[in-house]
């Protein structure tokens, strides 16, 4: 240990992940042939050590796109909880912040979600710093620190020529990784200072949004495809599907999108958000107002994935700034 710092080389990191693969399932940035994604590691040499932000977030590891949650058989009802022990390596600060937002929503509200909570408890998380902003990113406007996050068990800061500096370890992480990293058991991190200026926020009531913002104009180019919600690391709308499977039935929870026309369709045929502008208004209000009121979080980390992926060129950063300007003009 030098200058009260601990460094780990890329080779040592590979050796550590290889050892962890014998105990747990490891997920890390891996190329799927077209894009970089958080995938299960089968070959340690497939792990990509770079500053690139994976195309999708690691949300699916904790909140799968489609998961069996309840089993019905012979009059008995049983929850289906994942027992898999995982390691998530390489999560960038914006993705760690997103997972923390989901954790608050799923585990701190009136209705706690045992499926998300169990996966969090069973997953060791290793975060890695982000060196440069990516196209479409606006993390600094959402108060996300590129170089540090304490929303994990071990945080690594990329240090050119020295591999990675170990910046933060939770007590759980200290116990899990001390056998792999020399000096970690006794190591104490220096305080990390970060004073964000979160400028992208909406301070308005639901009534003010409904009455004073022209969302019809905002969504003129929106195609209503739902790409923004599926690529978002914090969106969490879902639906249930019951399926007969031989002598038993299963209930699945599957992702849904507030941008889909039938998302709020009632059994009576009434649809309170029939128009696209109403659905997009719901998306903005949910992320920037409702969750702020209910959980004291804004459901956006500035990762820019929706900006880069939107086929119509919608940019939520510019839209929110426009909403704020329109409210201030009233």
C-alpha positions in Angstrom: 0.0 0.0 0.0 1.4 3.4 -1.0 0.2 6.9 -0.1 -2.7 5.3 1.7 -4.0 3.8 -1.6 -4.6 0.4 -2.9 -4.1 -0.5 -6.5 -5.1 -3.6 -8.4 -3.8 -4.4 -11.9 -6.0 -5.7 -14.7 -4.3 -9.1 -14.5 -5.0 -9.2 -10.7 -8.5 -8.2 -11.4 -9.0 -11.0 -13.9 -7.6 -13.5 -11.4 -10.0 -12.2 -8.8 -13.0 -12.5 -11.1 -11.9 -16.0 -12.2 -11.8 -17.1 -8.6 -15.2 -15.5 -8.0 -16.6 -17.4 -11.1 -16.0 -20.6 -9.2 -18.3 -19.4 -6.4 -20.8 -17.2 -8.1 -22.2 -16.2 -11.4 -20.3 -13.2 -12.7 -21.9 -10.5 -14.9 -19.7 -7.9 -16.6 -19.3 -5.8 -19.7 -19.0 -8.3 -22.6 -19.4 -7.8 -26.3 -22.5 -9.6 -27.7 -21.0 -9.3 -31.2 -22.6 -6.0 -31.9 -22.7 -4.0 -28.7 -21.2 -4.0 -25.2 -23.7 -5.4 -22.7 -23.7 -6.6 -19.1 -23.7 -10.4 -19.7 -22.8 -13.6 -17.9 -19.1 -14.2 -18.1 -18.1 -17.6 -19.5 -14.5 -16.7 -20.5 -12.6 -14.2 -18.4 -10.9 -12.9 -21.5 -14.2 -11.8 -22.9 -14.6 -9.1 -20.1 -14.1 -5.7 -21.7 -12.0 -3.3 -19.5 -12.8 0.0 -21.1 -14.5 3.3 -20.5 -17.4 2.4 -22.8 -20.9 2.5 -21.2 -22.7 -0.7 -22.0 -25.7 -0.4 -24.4 -28.2 -1.5 -21.7 -28.0 -1.1 -17.9 -27.7 -4.0 -15.5 -31.3 -3.5 -14.4 -32.3 -6.9 -15.9 -30.1 -8.7 -13.4 -32.3 -7.4 -10.6 -35.6 -6.8 -12.4 -35.7 -9.4 -15.2 -37.7 -8.6 -18.4 -39.9 -11.5 -17.7 -39.7 -13.5 -14.5 -41.7 -16.2 -12.8 -42.8 -14.9 -9.4 -45.6 -17.2 -8.1 -46.4 -20.9 -8.6 -49.9 -22.4 -8.2 -50.2 -26.1 -7.8 -52.7 -28.4 -6.0 -54.2 -25.5 -4.1 -50.8 -24.3 -2.9 -49.3 -20.9 -3.6 -45.6 -20.4 -3.5 -43.3 -17.4 -4.3 -40.4 -18.2 -6.7 -37.4 -16.4 -5.3 -34.0 -16.5 -7.1 -31.3 -18.3 -5.1 -28.5 -17.5 -7.6 -25.4 -15.9 -6.0 -24.1 -13.2 -8.4 -21.3 -10.7 -8.9 -21.9 -7.6 -11.0 -18.6 -6.1 -12.2 -17.9 -2.9 -14.1 -21.1 -1.0 -13.3 -20.7 2.7 -14.0 -21.7 5.3 -11.4 -24.9 6.2 -13.3 -26.0 2.6 -13.4 -25.2 2.1 -9.7 -27.2 5.2 -8.9 -30.1 3.8 -11.0 -30.0 0.5 -9.1 -30.2 2.5 -5.8 -33.2 4.4 -7.1 -34.9 1.1 -7.9 -34.0 -0.3 -4.5 -35.7 2.6 -2.8 -38.8 2.2 -5.0 -39.0 -1.6 -4.6 -38.0 -2.0 -1.0 -38.8 1.2 1.0 -42.4 1.8 0.0 -45.6 0.6 1.4 -45.4 -2.5 -0.7 -42.0 -4.2 -0.6 -40.8 -6.4 -3.4 -39.1 -9.6 -2.2 -37.9 -10.6 -5.7 -35.8 -7.4 -6.2 -34.7 -7.4 -2.6 -33.5 -11.0 -2.7 -31.5 -10.4 -5.9 -29.8 -7.3 -4.3 -28.9 -9.3 -1.2 -27.4 -12.1 -3.3 -25.3 -9.8 -5.6 -21.9 -8.4 -4.8 -21.4 -5.2 -6.8 -18.1 -3.8 -8.2 -18.4 -0.4 -9.6 -15.9 1.2 -12.0 -15.3 4.9 -12.7 -16.4 6.7 -15.9 -13.5 8.7 -17.3 -15.3 10.7 -20.0 -18.9 11.7 -20.7 -20.6 9.8 -23.5 -22.6 11.3 -26.4 -26.0 12.2 -25.0 -25.0 11.9 -21.4 -26.1 14.7 -19.0 -25.0 13.1 -15.7 -23.6 16.3 -14.3 -27.0 18.0 -14.6 -28.5 15.1 -12.6 -25.8 15.3 -9.9 -24.1 11.9 -10.8 -20.4 11.8 -10.1 -18.4 10.1 -12.9 -15.5 9.2 -10.7 -17.1 7.7 -7.6 -20.1 5.9 -6.2 -20.8 4.4 -2.8 -23.8 2.4 -4.1 -21.7 -0.8 -4.4 -19.5 -3.2 -2.4 -16.2 -2.3 -4.1 -15.4 0.7 -6.2 -12.5 0.9 -8.7 -11.2 4.1 -10.2 -9.4 3.6 -13.5 -5.8 4.8 -13.2 -3.8 4.8 -16.4 -0.6 3.0 -15.9 -1.5 1.6 -12.5 -4.6 -0.4 -13.2 -7.4 0.5 -10.8 -7.4 2.3 -7.5 -9.7 0.9 -4.8 -11.7 3.8 -3.6 -14.5 2.4 -1.6 -15.5 -0.8 0.2 -18.7 -1.6 2.1 -18.3 -3.9 5.1 -19.9 -6.7 3.1 -17.5 -6.0 0.3 -14.5 -5.8 2.6 -15.3 -9.3 3.8 -15.9 -10.7 0.4 -12.9 -9.2 -1.4 -10.2 -8.9 1.3 -8.9 -12.4 0.5 -8.2 -11.2 -3.1 -6.8 -7.7 -2.5 -3.8 -7.3 -0.2 -4.3 -4.9 2.6 -8.0 -4.4 2.1 -9.0 -5.8 5.5 -7.2 -3.0 7.3 -7.7 -0.3 4.6 -9.6 2.9 5.4 -10.7 5.1 2.5 -10.0 8.8 2.5 -13.2 10.8 2.5 -14.5 11.5 -1.1 -15.9 15.0 -1.6 -18.4 15.7 -4.4 -20.7 18.7 -4.3 -23.1 18.2 -7.2 -25.2 21.0 -8.7 -28.3 19.2 -9.8 -29.9 21.6 -12.3 -32.2 19.2 -14.2 -35.2 19.0 -12.0 -38.9 20.0 -12.0 -40.3 21.9 -9.1 -44.0 21.9 -9.9 -47.3 20.3 -8.9 -49.2 17.9 -11.0 -51.8 20.6 -11.7 -49.2 23.0 -12.9 -47.8 20.4 -15.3 -51.2 19.6 -16.7 -52.4 23.2 -17.0 -49.3 25.0 -18.1 -47.2 22.8 -20.4 -48.1 22.0 -24.0 -47.2 18.3 -24.1 -49.0 18.0 -27.5 -46.2 20.2 -29.0 -43.5 18.2 -27.2 -44.5 14.8 -28.6 -45.0 15.8 -32.2 -42.1 13.6 -33.3 -42.6 10.8 -30.7 -43.4 7.5 -32.3 -44.7 5.9 -29.0 -42.5 2.9 -29.5 -41.5 2.6 -25.8 -37.8 2.3 -26.6 -37.0 5.0 -24.0 -38.7 3.1 -21.2 -37.2 -0.3 -22.0 -33.6 1.2 -22.4 -34.0 3.3 -19.2 -32.1 2.0 -16.2 -34.8 3.2 -13.8 -38.1 2.6 -15.6 -40.0 -0.2 -13.8 -43.6 -0.5 -15.2 -44.7 -4.1 -15.4 -47.8 -6.3 -16.0 -48.7 -9.8 -14.8 -49.4 -12.9 -17.0 -50.8 -16.2 -15.7 -49.8 -19.2 -17.7 -50.9 -22.9 -17.5 -47.9 -25.2 -17.5 -48.9 -28.8 -17.3 -50.3 -29.7 -13.9 -49.5 -26.2 -12.5 -49.9 -22.5 -13.2 -47.4 -19.8 -13.0 -47.6 -16.0 -12.7 -45.0 -14.0 -14.6 -44.1 -10.4 -14.2 -43.1 -8.8 -17.5 -42.0 -5.3 -18.4 -44.5 -2.9 -19.7 -44.3 0.7 -20.9 -46.4 3.8 -20.0 -45.9 4.8 -23.7 -48.0 2.0 -25.0 -51.6 2.9 -26.0 -53.1 0.1 -24.0 -51.0 0.6 -20.9 -53.9 2.2 -18.9 -56.8 0.6 -20.8 -59.6 -0.4 -18.3 -61.7 -3.6 -18.6 -64.7 -1.2 -19.2 -63.0 0.1 -22.4 -62.2 3.5 -20.9 -58.6 4.7 -21.4 -57.6 7.7 -19.2 -54.4 8.2 -21.3 -55.7 7.6 -24.8 -53.6 10.3 -26.4 -49.8 10.1 -26.9 -49.2 13.5 -25.2 -51.0 12.2 -22.1 -48.7 9.2 -21.9 -45.6 11.2 -22.4 -46.8 13.7 -19.8 -47.2 10.7 -17.4 -43.6 9.6 -18.2 -42.2 13.0 -17.3 -44.4 13.5 -14.3 -43.6 10.0 -12.9 -39.8 10.4 -13.2 -39.5 14.0 -12.1 -42.5 14.7 -9.8 -44.4 11.7 -8.5 -41.3 9.7 -7.4 -39.7 12.8 -6.0 -42.8 13.3 -3.8 -43.2 9.6 -2.8 -39.6 8.5 -2.5 -37.5 11.6 -2.6 -35.8 10.5 -5.8 -35.8 11.6 -9.4 -35.9 8.6 -11.7 -33.2 9.7 -14.1 -29.4 9.5 -13.7 -28.4 11.3 -17.0 -27.0 8.1 -18.6 -28.2 9.3 -22.0 -29.3 5.9 -23.2 -32.8 7.1 -24.2 -31.2 10.0 -26.1 -28.9 7.8 -28.0 -31.5 5.2 -28.8 -34.6 7.2 -29.7 -35.5 6.7 -33.4 -37.3 10.0 -33.4 -34.4 12.0 -31.8 -36.3 12.8 -28.6 -34.0 14.3 -25.9 -35.4 14.1 -22.4 -32.8 16.6 -21.1 -33.9 19.3 -23.6 -37.5 18.4 -23.0 -37.3 18.8 -19.2 -35.4 22.1 -19.6 -38.2 23.2 -22.0 -40.9 22.2 -19.5 -39.1 24.2 -16.7 -38.9 27.3 -19.0 -42.6 27.0 -20.0 -43.6 26.8 -16.3 -41.4 29.8 -15.4 -43.1 31.9 -18.2 -46.5 31.4 -16.6 
